[in-house]
């Protein structure tokens, strides 16, 4: 059936009796391609019929469809004529795994982080009114994203649409999952709605049944209308969305295309905000993904037959090193607690939960709350560790500054996926953490170059932290580089790992491996020193002064943005102390970095070993 889908709106030529066949073909297509390239699979398998229904009802690119987070937009891309792009999905210069305005006019809004769709949709509705246009605007938000506070801010503001008689359709895609299993009050509330079958069967006929009673007049009809509301309150405690001024429809079967098409068409006719509660199954159509949707949320290339990832390393990841160290220390110290924002597996804290369920807290997709929650615990003597992706901690910046740093509470931030992360692209690259954390007073920022140093930094911080501390580490395998030269940690002190003559490279964290490659490439030409700063803030000023007295050329390399980065801080310090030599900073210019493998992106950005060596070689000749 996919042969007939080559352009936006082609699905409208498919006959209703063929919808199931098309859905089957789409799932087969997704499995074949994602098993080869890797990507977000389970969420896209679960949203096939829902996306089909939306495309049968909407007119692209006129109508606007916003996907919260956006990792579940693969089916939308197929139905808007981009199926050939799946050959290079999430690969360098290939198709993005997220909605992208510059990729297609049918992508209404770029996205990559959670809980943003309702705010964007409300803004589009306002623009529609001011521009006097008539497009339909739909936001698809998962039940997991409703654990994020931004969604509630939008819902609170959205209530005015009913008074203004403006249409906005919200699809609540309820699959009981975000990445891991959902937690919190909203999840429990939706579960009640989902399981109240008597309400679902009864609510549509309440008014009609009551009106059949003989002798009912106008006044009694009004009473019975109120009775209907009372019955709703009885069967669905709170009627949360209705009480906020948003008409609620559902729950309905998210895998029934005709039912959803009919529901969507009716919703388009109403001059008010509508929320359609759609129940879907994450991973539907592929048994391994149905049984373990968290594993198949975002997965590397895998065997279709077994569901197992094709390439597995026997070496521990940085995430595993962090998690294992935390567990060992927590066995000795009952004050250590661990917090995640809906990422227990991605951050390695799932293992911590197994050992210490009473000291593990998954707060849902709510990074802002997580930060201040940790501050509250730290204020009462606990040792909270918030393991979070670098790009997601950005969302809690104000809370770090206001709620943690001002009080100087010893909250530990495990910044997973710091630096380039590869295939997820602009929204997920952890390249801004040094600038946004280093400007905060009382904050300590550390960057290990290998697994042993990561472990020792965590242990040292758990025992000696006087205030907020971030330890930033990269995605993937933990390096063993220079582990045999490990020296005991001292606060704010770096380490010279190799003496040189002509120049020295100060390399931050995971980019140290590339600096080491550059040193080896230049070995026969120049003697290049290598320095591991360890501490980004405060950095080792005594060490920097020593290097300035030894070298005429100092290169600073980091896998982050140069603007506000470590190199800028060190360069400013050297300038203030009248350093007469030359300083060059290698990093990422003022830009967002596209998707691709980390090695490809480093080459593009000229921060790989070969490029660093070329820069030094050219520098020496100047």
C-alpha positions in Angstrom: 0.0 0.0 0.0 3.0 2.4 0.6 3.5 2.5 -3.2 0.5 4.9 -3.3 1.9 7.2 -0.6 4.4 9.6 -2.3 3.1 13.1 -1.4 1.2 14.8 1.4 -2.5 13.9 1.5 -2.1 10.8 -0.8 -3.6 8.7 2.1 -7.0 10.2 1.2 -7.0 8.0 -1.9 -6.8 4.8 0.2 -10.1 3.0 0.6 -11.4 2.4 4.2 -11.3 -1.3 3.7 -7.5 -1.0 3.1 -6.6 0.9 6.2 -5.6 -2.2 8.1 -3.4 -3.3 5.3 -1.7 0.2 5.1 -1.1 0.1 8.9 0.5 -3.3 8.5 2.7 -2.1 5.7 3.8 1.0 7.7 4.8 -1.2 10.6 6.7 -3.5 8.4 8.5 -0.5 6.8 9.4 0.9 10.2 10.7 -2.3 11.5 12.8 -3.0 8.4 14.4 0.5 8.4 14.8 1.2 12.1 16.4 -2.2 12.7 19.1 -1.1 10.3 19.6 2.5 11.3 18.5 2.6 14.9 16.0 5.1 16.2 12.8 5.6 18.1 10.7 2.5 17.4 8.2 1.6 20.1 6.5 5.0 20.1 6.1 5.0 16.3 4.7 1.5 16.2 2.1 2.6 18.7 0.9 5.7 16.8 0.4 4.2 13.3 -3.4 4.3 13.2 -3.6 7.6 15.1 -1.3 9.3 12.6 -3.2 7.8 9.7 -6.5 9.2 11.1 -5.0 12.6 11.5 -3.8 12.6 7.9 -7.2 11.4 6.6 -8.8 14.4 8.3 -6.2 17.2 8.0 -5.0 19.0 4.9 -1.2 19.3 4.7 0.6 21.6 4.8 -2.2 24.1 5.5 -3.3 22.4 8.7 -0.8 22.4 11.6 0.2 19.2 13.4 2.5 19.5 16.4 4.1 16.4 18.0 5.2 16.8 21.6 8.8 15.7 21.9 8.7 14.7 18.2 10.3 11.3 18.4 7.0 9.7 17.3 6.8 11.6 14.0 8.1 8.8 11.8 4.7 7.8 10.5 3.9 11.4 9.8 7.1 11.6 7.7 6.1 8.5 5.7 2.7 10.0 5.0 4.1 13.3 3.9 6.3 11.8 1.1 9.5 11.2 3.0 9.7 7.4 3.0 12.9 7.4 0.9 14.6 9.5 3.6 14.5 6.5 6.0 17.5 5.0 4.2 19.6 7.6 6.0 17.4 8.2 9.1 19.4 10.0 11.9 22.6 9.7 9.9 25.0 12.5 8.9 23.3 14.8 6.4 20.3 12.4 6.4 16.7 12.7 7.6 16.2 13.9 11.2 14.4 11.6 13.7 12.4 14.7 14.8 10.1 17.2 13.1 12.1 19.8 11.3 10.7 22.9 9.6 13.5 23.1 7.1 13.0 19.5 6.1 9.3 19.8 5.2 6.5 22.4 5.2 4.3 19.7 6.8 6.4 19.8 10.0 4.6 22.6 11.8 7.1 23.1 14.6 10.5 21.7 15.5 10.6 19.7 18.8 12.8 17.4 20.8 12.0 18.1 24.4 8.8 17.2 26.3 5.7 19.1 27.3 6.0 22.0 24.8 3.3 21.2 22.3 0.3 22.8 24.0 2.1 26.1 24.4 3.1 26.1 20.8 -0.4 25.1 19.6 -2.0 27.9 21.7 0.4 30.4 20.1 -0.6 29.1 16.7 -4.3 29.5 17.5 -3.7 33.1 18.6 -1.8 33.8 15.3 -4.6 32.2 13.3 -7.1 34.6 14.9 -4.9 37.6 14.4 -4.2 36.6 10.8 -7.8 35.7 10.0 -7.0 32.3 8.6 -8.9 29.0 9.1 -6.4 26.2 9.5 -7.0 23.4 11.9 -4.4 23.1 14.7 -3.7 19.8 16.4 -1.3 19.0 19.2 -0.4 15.4 20.0 0.9 15.0 23.5 1.7 11.7 25.3 0.5 10.9 28.8 4.1 11.0 29.9 4.5 14.6 28.8 1.6 15.6 31.0 4.0 15.1 34.0 5.9 18.2 32.8 4.9 21.5 34.3 4.9 23.4 31.1 1.9 21.4 29.9 -0.1 22.6 32.9 0.8 26.2 32.3 -0.6 25.9 28.8 -3.7 24.1 29.9 -4.3 26.8 32.5 -4.0 29.5 29.8 -6.0 27.5 27.3 -9.3 27.8 29.2 -9.9 31.2 27.6 -10.4 29.6 24.2 -13.9 28.3 25.2 -15.0 31.9 26.0 -13.5 33.1 22.8 -15.1 30.3 20.8 -11.8 29.1 19.3 -11.1 25.6 18.2 -8.0 23.7 19.2 -7.7 19.9 19.1 -5.4 18.1 21.6 -4.8 14.4 21.2 -3.8 12.8 24.4 -1.9 9.7 23.3 -2.2 7.5 26.3 0.1 4.4 26.1 0.9 4.3 29.9 4.5 5.1 29.0 6.9 8.0 28.5 10.3 6.4 28.1 9.9 4.3 31.1 6.6 3.5 32.9 4.7 6.6 33.9 4.6 7.9 37.4 2.6 10.5 39.4 -0.9 11.7 39.9 -1.9 12.4 36.3 -0.9 8.8 35.3 -3.0 7.4 38.1 -5.9 9.7 37.1 -5.8 8.6 33.4 -5.6 5.0 34.6 -8.9 5.5 36.4 -10.5 7.0 33.3 -9.1 4.2 31.2 -10.5 1.5 33.5 -14.0 3.0 34.1 -15.7 1.1 31.3 -19.1 1.8 32.8 -18.5 5.5 32.3 -17.4 5.1 28.7 -20.5 3.1 27.9 -22.8 5.3 29.8 -21.8 8.9 29.3 -22.8 9.2 25.7 -26.4 8.2 26.4 -27.0 10.0 29.7 -28.8 13.0 28.3 -30.8 11.0 25.7 -31.9 8.5 28.4 -33.1 11.2 30.8 -35.0 13.1 28.1 -37.1 10.1 27.3 -38.9 10.4 30.6 -42.4 11.6 29.9 -43.4 15.1 30.9 -40.1 16.8 31.1 -40.2 20.5 30.7 -37.6 23.1 30.1 -36.8 23.6 33.7 -36.4 19.9 34.3 -34.1 19.6 31.3 -31.7 22.1 33.0 -31.8 20.1 36.2 -31.0 16.9 34.2 -28.1 18.7 32.5 -26.7 19.4 35.9 -27.4 15.8 36.8 -25.3 14.7 33.9 -22.4 16.7 35.3 -23.0 15.0 38.7 -22.9 11.6 37.1 -19.6 12.5 35.3 -18.2 13.5 38.7 -19.3 10.2 40.1 -17.7 8.1 37.4 -14.6 10.1 36.7 -13.4 11.8 39.9 -12.7 15.5 39.3 -13.3 15.5 35.5 -10.0 17.3 35.4 -10.0 18.6 31.8 -13.7 19.5 31.8 -13.3 21.5 35.0 -10.5 23.5 33.3 -12.8 24.5 30.5 -11.6 21.9 27.9 -14.2 19.5 26.4 -13.1 15.9 27.0 -13.8 13.1 24.6 -12.7 9.5 25.3 -11.1 7.3 26.0 -11.3 5.9 22.5 -9.4 3.1 20.8 -6.3 4.6 19.1 -6.0 1.7 16.8 -9.5 2.1 15.3 -9.0 4.4 12.2 -12.7 4.9 11.3 -13.6 5.7 14.9 -10.8 8.3 15.2 -11.6 9.8 11.8 -15.2 10.3 12.8 -14.2 11.7 16.2 -11.7 14.1 14.6 -14.2 15.4 12.0 -16.7 16.1 14.8 -14.0 17.9 16.9 -13.2 20.1 14.0 -16.7 21.5 13.9 -16.7 22.7 17.5 -15.7 26.3 18.5 -13.9 25.3 21.6 -10.7 23.5 22.8 -11.1 19.7 22.7 -9.0 17.0 24.2 -9.4 13.5 22.7 -8.1 10.8 25.0 -6.8 8.1 22.7 -5.5 4.8 24.2 -2.7 3.1 22.2 -0.2 0.3 22.8 3.5 1.3 22.6 5.4 -1.1 20.4 2.2 -2.5 18.8 2.8 -5.1 16.1 6.3 -6.2 17.2 6.2 -8.5 20.1 9.7 -7.7 21.6 8.7 -4.0 21.5 5.3 -4.7 23.1 7.0 -6.7 25.9 9.8 -4.2 26.5 8.7 -0.8 25.2 11.4 1.0 27.2 14.2 -0.9 25.5 12.7 -0.1 22.0 12.0 3.6 22.8 15.3 4.6 21.3 17.4 1.6 20.1 20.5 1.0 18.1 20.5 -1.2 15.0 19.1 -4.6 16.1 18.1 -8.1 14.8 14.5 -8.2 13.7 14.4 -11.9 14.5 15.7 -11.7 18.1 15.2 -8.1 19.0 18.7 -7.9 20.3 21.1 -5.0 19.5 23.6 -6.0 16.9 26.7 -4.3 18.4 27.4 -4.6 22.0 30.5 -3.6 23.9 31.8 -5.6 26.8 33.3 -2.5 28.3 31.2 -0.5 30.8 29.6 2.8 29.7 30.1 6.0 31.6 26.5 5.7 32.7 27.2 2.3 34.2 30.3 3.5 35.9 28.3 6.4 37.5 25.5 4.1 38.5 27.6 1.3 40.0 29.7 3.8 42.0 26.6 5.5 43.3 25.2 2.1 44.4 28.5 1.2 46.2 28.5 4.5 48.1 24.8 4.3 48.9 25.4 0.9 50.6 27.7 2.8 53.0 25.8 6.0 53.4 22.0 6.0 54.0 21.8 9.7 53.3 22.5 9.2 49.6 19.3 9.4 47.5 18.9 9.3 43.7 16.5 11.2 41.5 15.6 10.8 37.8 13.2 12.7 35.5 11.5 9.8 33.8 14.8 8.3 32.7 15.7 5.5 35.1 17.2 3.2 32.4 18.8 5.9 30.3 20.7 7.4 33.4 21.5 4.0 34.9 19.4 4.6 38.0 17.1 1.6 37.4 19.8 -0.5 39.1 19.8 1.9 42.1 16.1 1.5 42.3 16.5 -2.3 42.6 18.9 -1.9 45.5 17.3 1.1 47.3 13.6 1.5 46.3 13.0 3.8 49.3 15.8 6.1 48.3 15.0 6.3 44.6 12.6 8.9 43.1 11.3 9.2 39.6 9.5 12.5 39.4 8.3 12.2 35.8 9.3 14.6 33.0 9.7 17.4 35.4 13.3 18.6 35.5 12.5 21.9 37.2 10.7 20.1 40.0 13.5 17.6 40.3 16.1 20.3 40.9 14.2 22.0 43.7 13.0 18.6 45.1 16.7 17.8 45.5 17.4 21.2 47.1 14.7 20.5 49.6 16.2 17.1 50.5 19.7 18.6 50.7 18.5 21.4 53.0 17.6 18.7 55.5 20.9 16.8 55.4 20.4 14.2 52.6 22.8 13.8 49.7 20.6 13.9 46.6 22.1 12.9 43.2 20.1 14.0 40.2 21.2 12.0 37.1 20.0 13.8 34.0 21.0 14.3 30.4 22.9 17.5 29.9 20.4 18.9 27.4 17.5 18.2 29.7 19.0 19.9 32.7 18.9 23.2 30.7 15.2 23.2 31.6 16.0 23.5 35.3 18.4 26.4 35.0 16.4 28.9 37.1 15.9 26.3 39.8 19.7 25.5 39.9 20.4 29.2 40.2 17.6 30.3 42.5 16.8 27.2 44.6 20.1 25.4 44.8 23.0 27.8 44.3 21.8 30.7 46.5 21.3 28.3 49.4 24.6 26.6 48.4 23.0 23.2 48.9 25.2 20.2 48.0 23.1 18.8 45.2 25.0 16.5 42.8 24.2 16.6 39.2 25.3 13.6 37.1 25.3 15.2 33.6 24.9 12.2 31.3 25.2 12.7 27.5 27.4 15.7 28.0 29.1 16.8 24.7 28.0 15.5 21.3 25.4 12.7 21.4 25.1 12.1 17.7 21.9 10.9 16.0 19.3 12.9 18.0 20.7 16.1 16.6 20.2 19.8 17.7 17.8 19.3 20.5 19.9 16.7 22.3 23.5 17.7 21.9 24.9 18.4 25.4 27.2 21.2 24.2 25.9 24.1 26.4 26.5 22.8 29.9 29.8 24.5 30.7 28.5 28.1 29.8 25.2 27.7 31.6 26.5 26.1 34.7 29.8 28.1 35.0 28.0 31.5 35.3 26.3 30.3 38.5 28.0 31.3 41.8 28.8 28.4 44.2 28.6 25.9 41.4 31.4 23.3 40.9 31.8 21.7 37.5 34.0 18.6 36.9 34.8 16.6 33.8 36.5 13.2 33.9 38.6 11.8 31.1 38.2 8.2 31.9 36.0 5.7 33.9 38.2 5.6 36.9 38.3 9.4 37.2 34.5 9.5 36.9 34.1 7.0 39.7 36.5 8.9 41.9 34.9 12.2 41.2 31.5 11.0 42.3 32.9 9.4 45.5 34.9 12.6 46.3 31.8 14.8 45.7 29.5 12.6 47.8 31.9 12.9 50.8 33.2 16.4 50.4 30.8 18.6 48.4 30.1 21.9 50.1 27.7 23.2 47.4 26.1 22.2 44.1 28.4 20.1 41.9 28.0 18.9 38.3 30.0 16.0 37.0 29.7 15.9 33.1 30.4 12.7 31.2 29.8 11.6 27.7 27.4 9.0 26.2 28.9 5.6 25.4 31.9 3.6 26.5 34.0 4.7 29.4 37.6 5.4 28.4 40.5 3.7 30.1 43.0 6.3 28.7 45.6 7.2 31.3 43.9 5.4 34.1 47.3 4.0 35.1 48.4 7.6 35.8 45.5 8.5 38.1 46.4 10.8 41.0 44.3 11.5 44.0 41.7 14.2 43.5 42.1 17.6 45.2 39.5 20.3 44.9 40.0 22.6 42.0 43.2 20.9 40.9 44.1 19.6 37.4 46.8 17.2 36.3 49.7 17.3 33.8 49.7 13.9 32.1 52.4 14.5 29.5 55.2 17.1 29.5 56.0 18.8 26.2 58.2 21.6 24.7 56.6 23.4 21.8 53.0 23.5 22.8 50.5 22.1 25.3 46.9 20.9 24.9 44.5 21.4 27.8 41.6 19.0 26.9 38.3 18.9 28.7 36.7 15.6 29.6 35.7 13.3 26.7 37.6 15.4 24.1 40.8 14.3 25.8 40.9 11.2 23.6 41.1 13.3 20.5 43.9 15.4 22.0 45.8 12.2 22.8 45.4 11.1 19.2 46.7 14.5 18.0 49.7 14.2 20.3 50.5 10.7 18.9 50.1 11.9 15.3 52.6 14.8 15.9 55.0 12.7 18.0 57.8 12.6 15.4 57.5 16.3 14.7 56.8 18.1 18.0 56.7 17.4 21.7 53.2 18.3 22.7 52.1 18.4 26.4 48.8 17.1 27.6 46.9 18.5 30.5 43.6 17.2 32.1 42.0 20.2 33.9 39.6 17.9 35.8 37.8 21.0 37.3 36.1 23.4 34.9 34.9 25.6 37.7 36.9 26.5 39.7 39.8 25.7 37.3 43.3 25.3 38.5 44.8 28.8 38.3 48.1 27.8 39.7 48.5 25.1 37.1 47.5 27.5 34.3 50.1 30.0 35.5 52.7 27.3 35.5 51.8 26.3 31.9 52.0 30.0 30.9 55.6 30.1 32.1 56.5 26.9 30.3 54.8 27.2 26.9 54.5 29.9 24.2 51.6 28.1 22.7 48.6 26.9 24.7 45.7 25.1 23.0 42.4 24.5 24.8 40.1 21.9 23.4 36.5 21.2 24.5 33.4 19.4 23.0 31.1 22.3 23.7 30.3 25.8 22.5 33.2 28.3 22.6 31.0 31.2 23.7 31.2 31.1 27.5 33.2 27.8 27.4 36.3 26.7 29.3 38.6 28.1 26.7 37.1 31.5 27.0 37.5 31.5 30.8 41.1 30.4 30.7 42.0 32.8 27.9 40.5 35.7 29.9 42.5 34.6 32.9 45.8 34.5 30.9 45.0 37.9 29.4 44.5 39.4 32.8 47.9 38.0 33.9 49.7 39.5 30.8 50.5 36.1 29.1 52.8 36.9 26.2 52.3 33.7 24.4 49.5 32.5 22.1 46.2 30.9 23.1 44.0 29.0 20.7 40.6 27.6 21.6 39.1 24.6 19.7 35.4 23.9 20.2 32.0 24.6 18.7 31.3 27.9 17.1 28.0 29.8 17.8 25.7 27.2 16.2 23.4 24.2 16.7 24.9 20.9 15.7 23.0 18.6 13.4 22.6 14.8 13.7 25.3 12.3 12.7 27.7 10.0 14.5 30.0 11.6 17.1 33.1 10.8 15.0 31.5 12.4 11.9 30.4 15.5 13.8 33.9 15.9 15.4 35.5 15.8 11.9 32.9 18.4 10.7 33.6 20.7 13.6 37.4 20.1 13.4 37.8 18.8 16.9 38.9 15.3 16.0 42.4 14.1 16.5 43.5 14.6 12.9 42.1 18.1 12.8 43.7 19.1 16.1 47.0 17.8 14.8 46.6 19.8 11.6 45.7 23.0 13.6 48.9 22.6 15.7 51.0 21.8 12.6 49.8 24.9 10.8 50.2 27.0 14.0 53.8 26.0 14.3 54.5 27.1 10.8 53.1 30.6 11.2 
